[in-house]
Amino acid sequence: MIPQKTAQALLVRTAGRMPAGQQTHRLVPLSDSWYVSQLQTIVATLKIPMERRNKRTGRTEKARIWEVTDRTVSTWIGEAVAAAAADGVTFSAPVTPHTFRHSYTMHMLYAGIPLKVLQSLMGHKSISSTEVYTKVFALDVAAWHRVQFSMPESDAVTMLKNRHA
């Protein structure tokens, strides 16, 4: 894990939606110790500043580690989807940066992470925002277990007779 002081310098935690025009910063827990070690090395080696002065407002703000915009990420994803399509791979839904957020959430649910913990990790102000994922999760689990709602008539009659005997 990144030391608390470093984590606080990297990101400021916020919950819920930010007003239009304001940037959202979220604390993202990193559970892969190798990745954390590499990130710490990069930050230390490149001497990445943790704060910067906004030229427009003059205020001090938390600095990005990498200057990658939402548009850049969307472009990368679009290029990857196009390359996949060229190889004959199709997706059932559009792939966007938000797709990865949904995927992360579903993987956490499949791993058994409690809903309140997931709410905090996702930065949801309301538990109802997180509960949306449990509906999809429930459908997936039911399908995986192949829950059947019918049986041969003779088995149903036998079961009912034995129950009332």
Summary of the structure (lengths in Angstrom):
residues: 165
radius of gyration: 23.4
end to end distance: 60.8
largest distance: 82.6
contacts: 310
relative contact order: 0.08
helix: 55%
strand: 4%
